[in-house]
C-alpha cells in the first residue's frame, strides 16, 4: 500500500463487533461457534472497508489475532496492525492515542473507535501535523452506512487537497 494514502485505524470491539442489545447474528463463520460475539460481525463490512481509498490497519488489542479471526469473516487479507507497548497509560487521554500518532509517522489518518473523546481529538490536532479524523463509532450499532459515508467524505476531501510534489 502506498505511503501517500491515509491510514484507517480500525478498532474491533465496538466498531466491528457491535455490543447492541439486539444481538443480531450476522454470519455463521466457523469461528463464531468458538466465540459467540463473532456472530455479530457483519461480513459485508469487509467489502465496504476494502473499497475505501486508504490503508487499513488494525488498532485493537486483538493485534495480530484480528488477522486470524476477524479478517476471514470480513473477507479481508492480513492487515498491518499496531503492536501496542507493554506500558499502561492512565489519564484522560486514551491509551491508544499517542501510539497511533507515532505509528502514522506524519501520514493522514482516520481512527474508528468507540472510546474516543474530544481530549483525544485536541491532542492529535496539537501533535500530528497531517489531517486526521477521529471518528467515534456507536458500539451499540458497530460501523454503519452513516459511518462509511462520513469516512468516505473525509477521504474525498483529503484527496482534493493539493500536495507538494517531490
C-alpha positions in Angstrom: 0.0 0.0 0.0 1.5 3.4 -1.0 2.7 5.5 1.9 0.9 8.5 0.4 -2.6 7.1 1.2 -4.3 7.9 4.5 -4.4 5.2 7.1 -7.7 3.9 8.6 -7.0 2.6 12.1 -9.7 0.1 13.0 -10.8 -0.9 16.5 -12.6 -4.3 16.7 -14.7 -4.4 19.9 -17.5 -1.9 19.3 -16.9 -0.9 15.6 -16.6 -4.3 14.1 -18.2 -6.4 16.8 -21.2 -4.3 17.9 -22.4 -4.6 21.5 -26.0 -3.5 20.9 -28.9 -5.1 22.8 -30.4 -6.6 19.7 -27.5 -9.2 19.3 -28.2 -9.9 15.7 -26.5 -13.0 14.2 -24.9 -11.7 11.0 -22.7 -14.6 10.0 -22.2 -18.3 10.5 -18.4 -18.4 10.2 -16.8 -21.3 12.0 -15.1 -19.0 14.5 -18.5 -17.8 15.6 -19.1 -21.1 17.2 -16.0 -20.7 19.3 -16.8 -17.1 20.3 -20.5 -16.2 20.1 -19.6 -12.5 19.9 -18.2 -13.1 16.4 -21.6 -13.9 15.1 -22.3 -10.2 15.4 -19.7 -9.3 12.8 -21.3 -8.2 9.6 -19.3 -9.8 6.8 -20.4 -7.1 4.3 -18.2 -4.6 6.2 -15.2 -6.2 4.6 -16.1 -5.2 1.0 -17.0 -1.7 2.3 -13.7 -1.3 4.1 -11.7 -2.7 1.1 -13.4 -0.2 -1.2 -12.1 2.8 0.8 -9.0 4.6 -0.7 -6.8 4.1 2.3 -4.6 1.6 4.1 -6.4 -0.5 6.6 -4.6 -1.1 9.9 -5.9 -3.0 12.9 -5.8 -0.7 16.0 -7.1 -3.1 18.5 -6.0 -5.2 21.5 -6.7 -8.2 19.2 -3.4 -7.2 17.5 -2.3 -10.0 15.0 -5.2 -12.2 16.2 -7.5 -9.9 14.2 -5.9 -11.3 11.1 -6.6 -14.9 12.3 -10.2 -14.4 13.4 -11.8 -11.1 12.1 -10.2 -10.7 8.7 -11.5 -14.1 7.4 -15.1 -13.2 8.5 -14.8 -9.9 6.6 -13.1 -11.5 3.6 -10.0 -9.2 4.1 -6.4 -10.2 3.7 -4.0 -10.0 6.6 -3.7 -6.3 7.5 -0.9 -4.5 9.3 -1.6 -4.0 13.0 -0.4 -1.7 15.7 1.8 -3.6 18.1 1.0 -2.0 21.4 3.7 -1.3 24.0 3.6 -3.1 27.3 3.4 0.1 29.3 -0.1 1.1 30.6 -1.1 4.7 30.2 -3.5 6.2 32.6 -5.2 9.6 32.4 -7.8 11.4 30.3 -6.1 10.8 27.0 -7.0 7.4 25.5 -4.1 4.9 25.9 -4.0 4.3 22.1 -3.8 8.0 21.0 0.0 8.6 21.4 0.8 5.3 19.8 -1.4 5.8 16.8 0.1 9.2 16.1 3.6 7.7 16.4 2.6 4.8 14.1 1.1 7.1 11.5 4.5 8.9 11.3 3.1 12.1 9.8 0.6 10.4 7.4 -3.0 11.4 7.3 -5.3 9.0 9.2 -8.7 8.1 10.3 -9.2 6.4 13.6 -12.5 4.5 14.0 -13.1 3.5 17.7 -15.9 3.6 20.2 -13.9 5.1 23.0 -12.7 8.4 21.6 -13.2 11.8 23.3 -12.6 15.4 22.5 -9.4 15.2 24.6 -8.0 12.7 22.0 -9.1 15.0 19.1 -7.4 18.1 20.7 -4.2 16.1 21.5 -4.0 14.8 17.9 -4.6 18.3 16.5 -1.7 19.6 18.6 0.7 16.7 18.0 0.0 15.5 14.4 0.6 17.9 11.6 -1.2 15.9 8.9 -5.0 15.7 8.6 -6.7 13.3 11.0 -10.3 12.2 11.6 -11.0 10.6 15.0 -14.4 9.1 14.5 -16.4 7.6 17.3 -18.5 4.6 16.3 -21.5 3.8 18.4 -20.7 0.4 20.0 -24.4 -0.5 20.1 -24.5 -0.5 16.3 -21.0 -1.1 15.1 -20.0 0.5 11.8 -23.0 1.6 9.8 -23.6 3.1 6.4 -23.6 6.5 8.1 -20.0 5.8 9.4 -18.9 4.8 5.9 -20.4 7.9 4.4 -18.6 10.1 6.9 -15.3 8.3 6.3 -15.7 8.4 2.5 -16.5 12.1 2.6 -13.3 12.8 4.6 -11.2 10.7 2.2 -12.7 12.5 -0.7 -11.9 15.9 0.9 -8.4 14.7 1.7 -7.8 13.5 -1.9 -8.8 17.0 -3.2 -6.1 18.7 -1.0 -3.2 19.8 -3.2 0.0 18.1 -2.1 3.6 19.1 -2.7 5.2 17.1 -5.5 8.7 15.8 -4.7 
